Structures are given as C-alpha cells and as structure tokens.
Amino acid sequence: MGRCFTRMIGVLLLIGLTVAMADAATIPLAVHRQVVAAQQLMEKKLYDQALDVLGADQRDRDHYLIDFTRGNIYLLSERPTEAVPWLQRAVKKQPDYSAAWSNLAQACYRTDRFDEAAVAFERAYVTMEQRQPELLYNAALCYLQLSRWPQARDLLLQLISRPENEVATRWRAALVQVYLNLHQPRLAVEQLEVLAVETTGDVQRRWREVLVQEYLLLEESAVARQRLNRYCNDDGLYPRWWLLLAHLYLDQGKYAEGLVALKVVGYLRPLTDEETRLLGDLHLQLGVPQQAVDYYRQLLEQTPPDQHLVTRLAHASLNLHQPEQALSWVEQGAEDDPVLQKLRGQLLFTLGRYRQAAEVFGRLAAAEVDPGAMWLMQGYAAWNAEQWPLARRALRHAVSYPAQQRQAEILLKQLDERKK
C-alpha cells in the first residue's frame, strides 16, 4: 500500500486581506483622506479609479499606507505580481506592520514565490498583536512546497505544542507528511495514532487506513492486524476494513482467516470479479471444491471464460471426482490456448480416450518451441490406443530431447521387443 494521502493535507489558508489603516491620529491627514477614498472605490471594485485617487507614483516618498493600499488594489484585482513590490516597500518602511506582511505573503504565494511567502507569513505572525497560528501553518505549507522539511517541521512542532484543544488536525496531517519525507516513520505514526482517534467520519477512516499502511511498511504486521481488528469492531459495516484484514491474513499465509474476512466483504457489498475469483481459489485451496465451483460459476455468468477460470473449474471438478465435468469446462475455453489444450489432453488420457489425447498432444508438439514433453505424452497416448506406428514416431521425436530421452528410449526398446 502506498502513501497516497497528501490530498488529505490542508491547502494554504488565506488570511483575509487586511485593508484597515493604523490609528488615523498617527498618519498625515492627506494620506488618511487618500486611503479612505481609495478603500471606498475598492469596495465597489473600481480598482483602477482607486489607483488614480492615490496619485502619482512617488515611490520612496509615498507613505507606507499608500504603498500598502496600492499593493492591496493589485492583489484584489488579481494582479499579484504587481502587488508584490508595493507591499515590499510597505514592510521596508514599516517593518512591524503585520497586515502588510500578511498580504505580501499571500501575493508571493500566488506568484509561486514560496520562499519569500514563508518568511512573510512568519513575520506577519511575530509582528501581530493577537497572533494567528494559521500564519505559521501557512509558512509551514510554503516550506512543504519547497521540500524544506526541517523548517516545516520546526513550525509545525510549535503549533502542536499549543494546548490540546487548540491544535488543528491539519497541523498534525502536515507533520505526518514532513516526518515521512524526513524518513522518520515512527514519529509519523505517533501523529497518525492521534489523527486516527480525534477525527471522525470518512476523514477518520482515511487516516486509520494510512496508519495501518505505515505499520505494514514498518513490518509490524501484528500491530496492523490489531488495529484492523479494532476498526472492524468499531466500524464493522465498512467493508474496507474487512478487505484490508483479508489481504493481511493472506499475505501471512493464513488462508482460512483471509477467506472468512473476504466473505464478510461480500455480505457488506457486491464483490468484484477479482474478489469472487479469489474466494473461489481460497475454497479450492482449502479443500472445499463445491464452494469453489459455485463462485467460479458466478464469474462465468458475468465474464467470458478465461484460462485461469476454466483451469480452476476443471481442478475443482477433479477434486469432486468429476473428470467428465472437468473436461466439459476445459472444452469451453479457447481452442488455441496451449495451457488449456494440455489440460484437455491430460483429461482425455485420464478418461481413457487415448486416440483423442494423442491427437491433442501431437498438435501441441508441432506448435511448441520445446516439444519433448508433448511428444512423449503422444507416445504414451498412442501406445495405450494401440496405435503403434504413431507411438513409435512420437517417441523417436521425444528421444531427441534430454529431459525425455531416457523414458523415450525405454519405451522404444519395449516397442522393439514387442515386435519380436
């Protein structure tokens, strides 16, 4: 199972753009009037007119609130690239202005300048009178975008060190990703254990599945099985737990337990063709051939017969001492399938239909790259059918192949003695 859970980690949480000014008493009256007039136009989405109200670009001579407001106008009008330099000027002139840092961070993020965005989010956090933890989270996500895992980890650890009732699950989720990228899965598991308890609904189910996956990757299958058994008890109508438990048992060679878990899946939802096939295979392996046949027949109602299915049906029928039925299944398969044709030849031989068997083995021998075994089988079948010339010809072919040479020579010698 792969680590396919990054979609569960939160995206950037944009703090609302700050447009409020500092205390009017601390700024020049003319600046105050310009900014208020611009804000009124911004509320009406008249952004270019708002820029005109702010007057000509005087760059360094402009008040930092003029720079800040220009940056906001560009940001609100979906021109983040143009917003960045104005917001940079604002924080340069007023380094403790948290609103400008926050908006600069958002402008940088929107233009994929994640490094600068991370720094700006952190500055916004430390300069804010009432600190907003989501600013640190946003900074951490910027570091995640840059694959700078240690910096992201340090910020996220700050966040989860807060009182438990203030810790957001998305912070832990991001920390899981960080730890896995730092190759520290055991630390990731510590956070996953919390997420598996503190979340609810489908989100909880996904985190619990990730936790099981991580225990399996850590080769702690006993713990994974313990967690799955708990989830089956807590959330027993969710088929995914039973399916995971079934595959865990099967991976450990516990086929009977795996079969039981897979049958529970079938009670909770319709089985896929592959799951139905697996149930048939498990019953066949565990010595319950009639049940295997029932599952294989279900498949035949939905899909055309393939080599695997026909072969399993034949073996199940043989286990039920029904060789004729086994042959009937095989003859439903593809005529040009060499595996099925070999099985057909063997079944014909078992049923004493030696002439037909000899014909099948002869066709197979003519088509194979290494036909020694097929020549030998044709020799046996022809011998039993008392087709002596055919038997001799097949055995003379077989004697040319090292694996069949000795047995073919013995049979040829017996044929020669028989003639005498």
Buried (B, 14 or more C-beta within 10 A) or exposed (E): EEBEBEEBBBEBEBBEBBBEBBEEEEBEEEBBEBBEBBBEBBEEEBBEBBBEBBEEEEEEEBBBBBBBBBBBBBBBBEBBEBBBBBBBBBBEBBEEBBBBBBBBBBBBBBBEBBBBBBBBBBBBBEBBEEEBBBBBBBBBBBBBBBEBBEBBBEBBEBBBEEEEEEBBBBBBBBBBBBBBBBEBBEBBBBBBBBBBEBBEEEBBBBBBBBBBBBBBBBEBBEBBBEBBBEBBEEEEEBBBBBBBBBBBBBEEEBBEBBBBBBBBBBEBBEBEEEBBBBBBBBBBEBEBBEBBBBBBEBBBEEEEBBBBBBBBBBBBBBBBEBBEBBBBBBEBBBEEBBBBBBBBBBBBBEBEBBBBBBBBBBBBBEEBEEBBBBBBBBBBBBBBBEBEEBBBBBBBBBBEBEEBBEBBEEBBEEBEEEEE
